[in-house]
Amino acid sequence: MQDWSWEVANPLDIDKYVQHYLSLTDEDKKFALMEIIIQAVENQEKTVEFSKCWGVLEPILKENFSLHKWSIWYWSFFETDDLANCWLIAPFMREVWYSANGFFDKSSIG
C-alpha cells in the first residue's frame, strides 16, 4: 500500500491519534503518526471540526517544529500561490512555517 499514512487516516479517530502521539518518545514513531494526524485533520468534513482539530494540532507542530518541518513544508504546498488549488490545511501550515522561519526557504527543510 503506497502512502499508507494518508490512506489509513480516519478523521473520527483524531483524538486517539493525538493522545497516542503525546505518549510517544520515539521520534520516528511520532513522525509517522503525525502524517496520519495531519491527514485526519485535512479530512474533516465540517469547518467547525477542522477548526477544532487544527486548534489541537497547531501547538504540537510549533512545539515540535524541527521534527515535523518536512511535513509542514510538504503540507504548505508552496508550489503555488493559488490556495484554491491546495489542501484545506495548506494556509494553516504556511502560518506555522512562517512563524518558525519568517519566510519560505526550501533549503531549511534539510
N, C-alpha and C positions, 0 to 999 in steps of 0.2 A: 504494500500500500504506500503510495507516494504521498508526501505531505500529510502524514498521519496526524500530526498535532493539530492541523486545521480540520481534518475530517472527523476526528473524534470529539471535538469541542461541542459541548451541549450547553446552550445558553441558560438552561434551567439549573445547571449544576455549578454555576459560578461561585456561589458561597462555599461549597465544598472544596472547589479548587483553591480558592483564596486561603481558606483555613489550613489546607494541607501545605500550601506554599509557605505560609508563615511558620509552620512547624519544621520545615526543612533546613538543614545546614549545608548540604551538598550543593555546590553552585551549579554543577551540570544538571542536576535534577530540577533546581529552581529555574534554570534557563529553559529547559524543555517544558516545564509546567507553565511558565509564563507565556509561551507561544499558544498554549491551549486557552489560557485565561484571556489573552488579547482577542483571540478568535471568538471566544464566547461573548465577550463584550461587543465585538463587531456584529455578532449575530442577534443581538437583542432586537426584538421586533417593534417594541414601543419606545418612543422617545424618553418617556419617564424612566423606564427600566435601564435604557442606555445611560442616561444621566446618573442614575443611582450607582450603577456598576462602575462608571468612569470615576465617580467620586471616591470609590474604594481603590480603584486601580492606580489613579494618578499619583498619590503619595508613595505608593510602593515603588513605582517606576522611578520617581525622583530620588527616593532614598537609595535605590539600588541601580542608579543610572549606569555606573561603569559595567555592571554585569549585563545589563539589558540594552546597552547603547546600540548594538547591531539591530535588535528587534525594533527599537524605537525609530531608528533611521529607516528601516525597511517599511514599517507601517506608516511613516510620514509621507511616503511616496513623493519624494522631491523631484521626480522625473517630470512632473507637470505642475503648472501653477493653477490649472483648472480643477478646483476642488470638486466640481460636479462630476468629474470623471475619476474620482478617488474613492477609497473606502470611507465610510462614515467616520471612522476613528482618525483618519489622517490629520485633519486640522488640530485635533487634540494632541496627537503625538508630536506634531510640529511645535506646539507650545512647550511641551516637555523638553524637546530637543533644544529649542531656543533658550529656555530657562537655564539649561546646563551649559550651553556653548555660546550663546549670544548671536550665533549666525550659523549658516549651513557650510560645513566643511567636510566633504566626504572622506578626506584623509584622517579625520578624527575618529572614524569607526574602526580603524586599525589593523 
